[in-house]
Each structure stands twice: as structure tokens, then as C-alpha cells.
Amino acid sequence: MSNINETLPNLDVLLDVAVEVSVELGSCRLTMREVLQLQPGSVVSLDRPAEAPVELSVNGKPFARGEVVVVDGKVGVKITELRKA
């Protein structure tokens, strides 16, 4: 794999810019009553099966899909598919 600086030399000034990366596991719809009843230990059911790929976004734009993994007690995402621009 080539170094990104070699591949995109004109973008060198942007490589240290911080961006927000978010992962969407799923979503659900709750009434305000249900939200107010949530407490530590509550389980919120999402609209996706546990084995479904998660969506990764960079600054709110879809970027990739991946699988949730646990390594040394930490949760991460293994990238399985990159989206084309």
C-alpha cells in the first residue's frame, strides 16, 4: 500500500485536519413516556439485527460499512466496504 502523501501530494495540508467519525448501529422510535422510563440497565431494541453491518459516516456523510468487533475489551469497527464518492 502506498503512502497517502505520495499518492496525494497536493492534499498534504489537509491530512492533519480533525473530522468527526460516527457509527450508526441502528435506530428506534420511542414515545416520550418510554424515554423518561429509561434507566441504567434498560435495553433499547434497534431496528437492525445484531449481525447487520454498521454504517460509518465522516462529518455526516456515509463513508463505509463495517462489523462491530471487540478487541481487548474495547469496541471497534472492522471496515468491510468503502463507499465510492
N, C-alpha and C positions, 0 to 999 in steps of 0.2 A: 504494500500500500504506500503510495507516495505521500510526502509531507504536504499538508494543505498550503503551506507558504510557497512551495514550488509550483503547485497547481494553480493557485490564485494569487499571484504576487501583488495585484492591484488592490486586493481586499485586506492587506496586512494591517492597516489602521483599524479595521473593524473587528479583528479577531479577539480582542480583549473586552468588547462591549458585552455587558451582562444582559441576558434575556430571561424571561420567565418561562420555565418549562412546567407544564401541568399534565397530570394523568387523570383521565376520567374512567372510573371503574363502572359507573352506571348512574342511574338516577331513579327517583320515585316521586310520587305526588302524595303529600300528606295534608290533612286538614290542620288548621292552627291548633285545634284541640289535641291532635296527635303529637304535634311538635312540642307543645307545652307539657305533655306527659312523658317525654323522653328523659331519661336519667342514666347515670353511669350503669353500664351493663345492658342497656337496651340494644336490640338488634333491629336495624333498618333494612328491610328487604329491597334489593335493587332490581331493575328491570332486565338484567343480563344474567345468564348462567355463570357459575364460578369459573368455568374453563374458557369463557369467551375472551377474545383479545381485548386489551385495553387501548384507548386512544391517547396518544401523546400530542400535545399542542405546544408550539413555541409562540409566545406573545399572542395567544388566542387563535392561531392558525394551525389547522391539522398538519402534522409533520410525519407521524409514524404510527405504527401499531406494534404492540408487544405483548409479552406474557408476564404476569406477576411472578416474581421469584423471591425466595427468602435465602439469604446467604449470611452466615454467622449471626443470625438473629436480626438482621436488617432487611427491610423490604426494598425491593428494586424492581426494575422492569427490563426484561431482555427484549431488545428490538428484534422484531421478526419481519417487518416490512417498512420500507421508507416510501413516503408519498412523493409522487412527481409533482413539480411545481405547475 
